[in-house]
Amino acid sequence: MKYNWIIILLIAAVGCAKNESPDIEGTWEMHSVIQNGIDVTKEHNPQSDRYISFGPDDSFDSGGSPYGSNTGRYTFDQKVRHYF
């Protein structure tokens, strides 16, 4: 019985292991924009139509008023767990 619990705990630990980078692929709507701790949503998303799409190849595309379209690539910093 003791060995069964060890196996169950091992399986649970492996199943709960964190991925290298979280899966963010897809299109996301921007509901708020925070810059240096200040909410600047009204300035950066006045029409409430901004979005960003993350591709499977580390690419992104964003659009909406007032800035229009923007494309590029992103990376994930594992140490601080941030996307850049």
Residue frames relative to the residue before (quaternion, step in Angstrom):
aa qw qx qy qz dx dy dz
M 1.0000 0.0000 0.0000 0.0000 0.00 0.00 0.00
K 0.6127 0.5653 -0.3410 0.4344 3.58 1.04 -0.78
Y 0.6769 0.4981 -0.2914 0.4570 3.59 0.95 -0.87
N 0.5912 0.5695 -0.3687 0.4361 3.60 1.09 -0.63
W 0.6607 0.5002 -0.3076 0.4676 3.60 0.96 -0.85
I 0.6240 0.5295 -0.3407 0.4629 3.59 1.00 -0.74
I 0.6593 0.4965 -0.3048 0.4754 3.59 0.93 -0.86
I 0.6494 0.5122 -0.3183 0.4632 3.60 0.93 -0.87
L 0.6699 0.4901 -0.3020 0.4689 3.62 0.91 -0.87
L 0.6306 0.5305 -0.3271 0.4625 3.59 1.03 -0.75
I 0.6537 0.4985 -0.3074 0.4792 3.58 0.94 -0.89
A 0.6506 0.5136 -0.3144 0.4627 3.61 0.95 -0.85
A 0.6610 0.5096 -0.3126 0.4536 3.60 0.93 -0.85
V 0.6570 0.4937 -0.3083 0.4792 3.58 0.96 -0.82
G 0.6682 0.5108 -0.2965 0.4524 3.59 0.98 -0.82
C 0.7145 0.4336 -0.2457 0.4910 3.58 1.15 -0.57
A 0.4013 0.7222 -0.4821 0.2914 3.61 1.21 0.05
K 0.4642 -0.6906 0.4857 0.2677 3.58 -1.01 0.87
N 0.4797 -0.6297 0.5288 0.3063 3.54 -1.18 0.67
E 0.6277 -0.5203 0.4054 0.4134 3.56 -1.23 0.35
S 0.7850 -0.0492 0.0241 0.6171 3.58 0.95 -0.81
P 0.5137 -0.6495 0.4603 0.3198 3.56 -0.95 0.85
D 0.4780 -0.6656 0.4941 0.2904 3.57 -1.11 0.67
I 0.0161 0.8156 -0.5764 0.0478 3.59 -0.51 1.19
E 0.3218 0.7821 -0.4838 0.2251 3.56 1.29 0.14
G 0.6120 0.5268 -0.4222 0.4120 3.56 -0.98 0.92
T 0.5569 -0.5939 0.4661 0.3463 3.54 -1.34 -0.13
W 0.1183 -0.7956 0.5941 0.0020 3.53 -0.88 1.07
E 0.3387 -0.7128 0.5764 0.2121 3.58 -1.01 0.82
M 0.3484 -0.7151 0.5631 0.2240 3.57 -1.08 0.75
H 0.1459 -0.8105 0.5649 0.0521 3.57 -0.53 1.19
S 0.7905 0.0107 -0.0205 0.6120 3.57 1.17 -0.49
V 0.1928 -0.7506 0.6225 0.1090 3.53 -1.25 0.57
I 0.0758 -0.7906 0.6077 -0.0011 3.57 -0.65 1.16
Q 0.0114 -0.7923 0.6088 -0.0383 3.57 -0.77 1.08
N 0.8312 -0.0838 -0.0061 0.5496 3.58 -0.59 1.21
G 0.7243 -0.4597 0.2316 0.4587 3.55 0.99 0.90
I 0.6454 0.4962 -0.3126 0.4895 3.60 1.30 0.05
D 0.4242 -0.6935 0.5264 0.2492 3.57 -0.96 0.92
V 0.0035 0.8067 -0.5878 0.0611 3.59 -0.50 1.26
T 0.1985 0.8298 -0.5000 0.1483 3.58 1.18 0.56
K 0.6619 0.5244 -0.3229 0.4273 3.62 0.85 -0.89
E 0.6758 0.4775 -0.2807 0.4862 3.58 1.11 -0.69
H 0.7826 0.3768 -0.1690 0.4658 3.59 0.85 -1.00
N 0.7923 0.1454 -0.0863 0.5862 3.60 1.21 -0.30
P 0.0418 0.8665 -0.4967 0.0270 3.60 0.79 1.00
Q 0.7182 0.4249 -0.2457 0.4933 3.61 1.12 -0.59
S 0.3565 -0.7541 0.4666 0.2940 3.59 1.33 -0.09
D 0.5395 0.6280 -0.3943 0.3988 3.56 1.04 0.82
R 0.4452 0.6981 -0.4611 0.3190 3.61 1.22 0.19
Y 0.0043 -0.7804 0.6240 -0.0385 3.53 -1.17 0.75
I 0.1137 -0.7455 0.6449 0.1240 3.53 -1.36 0.18
S 0.1595 -0.7733 0.6103 0.0635 3.55 -1.00 0.95
F 0.1779 -0.7754 0.6010 0.0776 3.55 -0.89 1.03
G 0.2706 -0.7839 0.5432 0.1311 3.56 -0.78 1.07
P 0.6377 -0.5509 0.3818 0.3796 3.59 -1.26 0.30
D 0.6934 0.4665 -0.2586 0.4846 3.60 1.28 -0.33
D 0.5906 -0.6021 0.3409 0.4153 3.61 1.21 0.62
S 0.4917 0.6201 -0.4572 0.4057 3.59 1.11 0.65
F 0.1039 -0.7801 0.6090 0.0990 3.55 -1.26 0.36
D 0.1074 -0.7417 0.6593 0.0612 3.52 -1.33 0.46
S 0.0029 0.7950 -0.6066 0.0054 3.58 -0.87 0.90
G 0.0212 0.8113 -0.5838 0.0253 3.55 -1.19 0.42
G 0.4565 0.6636 -0.5231 0.2785 3.51 -1.39 0.06
S 0.6263 -0.5490 0.4087 0.3731 3.55 -1.34 0.24
P 0.6715 -0.1672 -0.7170 -0.0837 1.70 -2.09 1.29
Y 0.6062 0.6391 -0.3207 0.3480 3.61 1.25 -0.14
G 0.4154 -0.7237 0.4682 0.2907 3.61 1.16 -0.28
S 0.7756 -0.3739 0.2750 0.4279 3.53 -1.31 -0.47
N 0.0113 0.7637 -0.6449 0.0276 3.53 -1.20 0.70
T 0.0487 -0.7967 0.6022 0.0143 3.59 -0.97 0.83
G 0.2040 0.7812 -0.5770 0.1232 3.56 -1.24 0.38
R 0.4907 -0.6187 0.5178 0.3289 3.52 -1.30 -0.45
Y 0.1819 -0.7753 0.5958 0.1039 3.56 -1.19 0.57
T 0.1770 -0.7512 0.6243 0.1209 3.55 -1.31 0.42
F 0.3353 -0.7188 0.5743 0.2027 3.54 -1.28 0.42
D 0.2303 -0.7622 0.5927 0.1213 3.59 -0.77 1.07
Q 0.3518 -0.7818 0.4822 0.1802 3.57 -0.30 1.30
K 0.6268 0.5650 -0.3489 0.4078 3.62 1.00 -0.76
V 0.7968 0.2527 -0.1293 0.5335 3.60 0.79 -0.98
R 0.3426 -0.7761 0.4601 0.2620 3.59 1.36 -0.09
H 0.4725 0.6283 -0.4614 0.4111 3.56 0.88 1.10
Y 0.3653 -0.6790 0.5868 0.2473 3.51 -1.29 0.49
F 0.0897 -0.7828 0.6146 0.0378 3.56 -1.08 0.81
